[in-house]
Amino acid sequence: MDRRKFLATTGLLAASGAAAPLLGSCRAGDPYLDGASVAVKDAYRCDLLVVGGGPAGVCAAISAARLGAKVLLVDSGNCLGGMGTKGLVGPFMTCYDAKGETQIIRGLFEEVVDRLIAVGGALHPKDIRQGTEFTAWISEGHDHVTPFDPELLKVVYDHMCREAGVKVLYNSLFARPIMKGRSIRGAVLLTPGGFEAAEAKLVVDATGDGTVAFRAGAPCVFGDPEAGRVQPSSLFFRMNNIDTDRLIAEVVPHLPEFRRVNGVSYRCLHWRVAEAEAAGEWDLARKSVNIWRSVEKDQWVANCTRIHGVDATDAESLSSAEEEGRRQVQELMHFFHKYVPGCEKATLMGTGSVMGIRESRHVHGDFILPVQDLIDGVIYDDRILLSANSIDVHGAMGGPAGGLYMPITKDFYSVPYRALLPKDVDGLLLAGRCISADSAAAGAIRVMPPAMAIGQAAGTAAALALQKGIDPKQLDYSDLRPALLEGGACLDRQ
Ligand SMILES: Cc1cc2nc3c(=O)[nH]c(=O)nc-3n(C[C@H](O)[C@H](O)[C@H](O)COP(=O)(O)OP(=O)(O)OC[C@H]3O[C@@H](n4cnc5c(N)ncnc54)[C@H](O)[C@@H]3O)c2cc1C
């Protein structure tokens, strides 16, 4: 029985695109569980609890620990890195300005890249240009990305956390906050030992989904509430054993035909997708595939699956998406083997151990970063980073594959400190994908280099607030700015 017939008989093909309806999952005041009887474990008493060990959480934890805070970093998985490791997402998107002239995201991001390069785990972004095999041949908004090896990234993060003195707890799920009035004072965790409590003076929510802030009572929205939409999810996978020279020879003559029509991309291998479609061997909602050469020449990262309407805060929705993602990967492997020169013997190295979630909750603060400020290149007085990553909202045009993609026309935009401060909850900072931003703005700053810079700022602010014995909302930017500069952040035109 061939692979397609097997999938059809197991019912997986029929499930194509079938994700649960969503947008109902931001419920305030969940009667989640009674944590009153959960004792605080002495080893989990800390100054700063960082929940979520993705790129934002790791950088928050390291920066705070380097400034003297006692930091506990908890993650539900078995490694640090979040989407960049468990999700197999890569490369790091651009850390340069829009002209591709100057690196503007530095600090811990740059340190991570340098350490990766030292162990053969990344290629330096200065050498990686857009329009090449390293960018799926995308020729705008993707200059100077950073290919990296996810396994070595896990080890680099481990080393950096250990060196900084961060205590890391793996396989530990944040269950609910411990509150005193409107202040968060710690969390009940579900660890392999059962429910255990951690006590902290301050907390950083780096869960991506804003789970801590939501459960603590901060206002949240899901996806783009006005449009009633959330960005589609994608299960990443990696392949090796690809004859890269033959693949490049296949793609390059077609570069002049690359185009976008009504938000739908006809880019890499669209002519081969058309062949597979004509033969009845393609049922995916896309017209081309995004594959990115990685550090090793025969290894490629594939960002080609797409599942619409996934609610990452709902176990049923997420579960059916995981299954559908794996089905699509099998369909894509069949496509690569049969239709793509150079990929006949491609091996599936692995699929992400978590679904790639582009968007879920956005936590709201008094200030909500609007996408127009990114388009206008607004440079805030309380900026914590500069970035020029494109506004990239998959599925924004409603069609099965239609997205909004806007490269930045100003040199860069900025993210202000106030976007890290949730409304209605004290003692809490936001970091990464869940900061207070509208859906389209989040579509730009959600990628890993800005997420890391945001994390570094959150950790730095937390450490300073701890030193001063104040809430992060009371921290004066004139104190934060020099500490960010000291940590290598780039806050002004170079
Ligand atoms: C399909 C897709 C493609 C992308 N492509 C790129 C790309 O090419 N380049 C790029 O730079 N960026 C890309 N991104 C964006 C980027 O990977 C993420 O937005 C980024 O990783 C966000 O960082 P984060 O730290 O906020 O969250 P995450 O990376 O999601 O990390 C959050 C961490 O928190 C943990 N966590 C969550 N809830 C809990 C809990 N309750 N208790 C304990 N731990 C918890 C998770 O396990 C995870 O480890 C892509 C994202 C997706 C989904």
The ligand as an ORCA input file, in Angstrom:
! r2SCAN-3c Opt
* xyz 0 1
  C       5.213     28.303     11.863
  C       6.158     29.322     12.395
  C       7.190     29.798     11.617
  C       8.099     30.700     12.133
  N       9.180     31.061     11.399
  C      10.159     31.780     11.998
  C      11.410     31.950     11.368
  O      11.652     31.433     10.280
  N      12.345     32.701     12.002
  C      12.124     33.291     13.214
  O      13.023     33.972     13.721
  N      10.943     33.125     13.838
  C       9.977     32.369     13.274
  N       8.798     32.136     13.922
  C       8.476     32.874     15.167
  C       9.118     32.341     16.404
  O       9.534     31.011     16.339
  C       8.224     32.477     17.640
  O       7.287     33.485     17.525
  C       9.150     32.750     18.809
  O       9.802     31.534     19.111
  C       8.398     33.280     20.008
  O       9.239     33.218     21.122
  P       8.622     33.099     22.563
  O       9.778     32.898     23.473
  O       7.680     34.202     22.796
  O       7.699     31.776     22.524
  P       8.022     30.258     22.208
  O       9.170     30.083     21.307
  O       6.709     29.682     21.796
  O       8.419     29.658     23.624
  C       7.477     29.569     24.673
  C       7.941     28.504     25.642
  O       7.061     28.507     26.769
  C       6.744     27.188     27.127
  N       5.430     27.193     27.782
  C       4.259     27.567     27.233
  N       3.281     27.434     28.146
  C       3.867     26.976     29.269
  C       3.363     26.621     30.563
  N       2.074     26.735     30.877
  N       4.233     26.181     31.488
  C       5.564     26.050     31.192
  N       6.084     26.360     29.978
  C       5.234     26.820     29.040
  C       6.726     26.444     25.811
  O       6.935     25.072     26.030
  C       7.876     27.099     25.064
  O       9.092     26.429     25.296
  C       7.905     31.207     13.435
  C       6.863     30.730     14.225
  C       6.012     29.783     13.721
  C       4.958     29.253     14.610
*
